[in-house]
């Protein structure tokens, strides 16, 4: 990542607390102007935590498009963000295959056989049924392979080829893995760890839906009584040492889109015993709380705002914009002349970073049209002329107000006194060639 040093350092502190399990049930707000890296920091947090810690992303407007109540969709998001690490012991048979003998009946309908396995300390012969013989054939197990058999399920896993057979003249592929012959007893007890979310446990135990709902995605509303029973069972597992709670992260983007009912629910949900870390992001200033007539910073009620840690992101510096554009151009396989890269950086600082990034592909197509390998200032000037930014679009609307349908005059515009949208940061009187005055 590039830039936003203080915000990234703050996110790093939060990550350390998440990994140590010391911040569950708290809330973080990332506030800053558009295209200042809020979602990128959240994605970086998800990648740093890894796959074992749940990280759930939710857009504030998503909850209005679901076929369930707003509080139910938020509850499901909360429970998807909390993992349960379940520990169980299973009996395994692990050894090197010495010999496989298969005896078929006269008709060929039934098959019986014997499997000889050994470790460095012992050797045992096991009787095989039809199911195990078919599994051995499916896994293509041969003499000299090291296998692992789960006694409860009968599942066979081929771990690799024994080092003792490495000098045999077999037709082996390049990806053949050689492993040591196991030592000790053939039968061992091994601890297996599974990590599932509380929501997955809810769905599996829901009688009306069942585990198939996990694949269909249509989980429906789950009764609170069922969740209370599952919470009690998980608490019991924790006391017995069979399970461990893994509080994850719930990232709510565009949190200002939630209404007052959702904010009240969040206030209460954060105080519950099983609560993840809630990270919210907003690009609004002082704006109306949805569902009320009251104004509040970031569109969030003050009682919820009082309990959150706020991480501020700022507009990118000129050097950061240049580096981001260079990285994005490399990703899109576009080459810029130095003067064109400076010009695009200048455009990004005067308009927005997103607009500058969006100009990379059009300017590359303009350059290809004249069979050039690098984008020049002239190519960039043409792309800038064809596609307007917000500031020039606003100036055009003010000029052509009388010709546009359902237009309002600048004086009656509901933004600010200049007729601009609140917090837009764009100047309406930007001339068409102003950012291009770079030699």
Secondary structure, 3 states (H helix, E strand, C coil): CCCCHHHHHHHHHHHHHHHCCCCCCCEEEEEECCCCCHHHHHHHHHHHHCCCCCEEEEECCHHHCCCCCHHHHHHHHHHHCEEEEEEEEEEEEEEEEEEEEEEECCCCCCEEEEEEEECCCCEEEEEECHHHHHHHHHCCCCCCEEEEEECCCCCEEEEEEEHHHCCCCCCCCCCCCEECCCCCCCEEEEEEEEEEEHHHHHHHHCCCCCCHHHHHCCCCCCCHHHHHHHHHHHHHHHHHCCEEEEECEEEEECHHHCEHHHHHHHHHHCCCCCCCEEEEEECCCEEECECCCCEEECCCCHHHHCCEEEEEECCCCHHHHHHHHHHHHHHCCCCECHHHHHHHHHHHHHCCHHHHHHHHHHHHHHHHHCCCCCECHHHHHHHHHHCCCHHHHHHHHHHCHHHCCCCCCHHHCCCCCCCCCCCCCCCCCCCCCHHHCCC
